[in-house]
């Protein structure tokens, strides 16, 4: 069961959803919501070479930029505290000045689950780029939920399952999280023949049933790439959460490093629960 959640805070001008979802889950599970505010000094100041004659001016410019960023992030932290109080959610705020991927991987050890907003072409202050997100998942000791900027009212859960070690771990992490409560769960698995796909998803369904989670098996005969299988299924049968492992084969092969990952991050309309 969830006892605490870590959410990366940013000052996005648009409808970013990770903080909202973190508060929602923290409220329903009576969990602690921990907001993480990270200032990436290198990113703010840049690392381009500067002639000796311009060093002083560059230092002054950097200090002005850092002061502005710190002020903006302070407002983000204040807003997070205020919204948690309004939702009667216990909260805590952590502040760090370092590389975001390193900080998240380290601070994730405090909590059960990490939530971040989906990377954008130009990440908001305090947010992550796609490359930074890849680094987070490579080194994060907890499941990571990547939240898109499009809210959904759907509650069903889709588990993308290929029978790999990573997929099995993702199913176990999801079962232990308690997020299956009051949700319909579908286990989707694709293979070049229907018999293989049926046997594959059946193992995950059996595991979930032993944890009192009723799940529907959805075997698919297909040799399409993993992202196409997942996105096509979601287009026909909408859901509110996608669960999948990393570094698996077939349905989730090369997740987080190949084109599959980037395509899902760019086009998946719902939060993705990723487990390494």
Secondary structure, 3 states (H helix, E strand, C coil): CCCEEEEECCCCCCCCCHHHHHHHHHHHHCCEEEEEEEECHHHHHCCCCCCHHHHHHHHHHHHHHHHHHHHHHHHHHHHHHHHHHHCCCCEEEEEEECCHHHHHHHHHHHCCEEEEECCCCCCCCCCCCHHHHHHHHHHCCCEEEEECCCCCCCCCEEEECCCCHHHHHHHHHHHHHCCCCCCCEEEEEEECCHHHHHHHHHHHHHHHHCCCCCEEEEEEECCCCHHHHHHHHHHHCCCCEEEEECCECHHHECCCCCHHHHHHHHHCCCEEEEEC
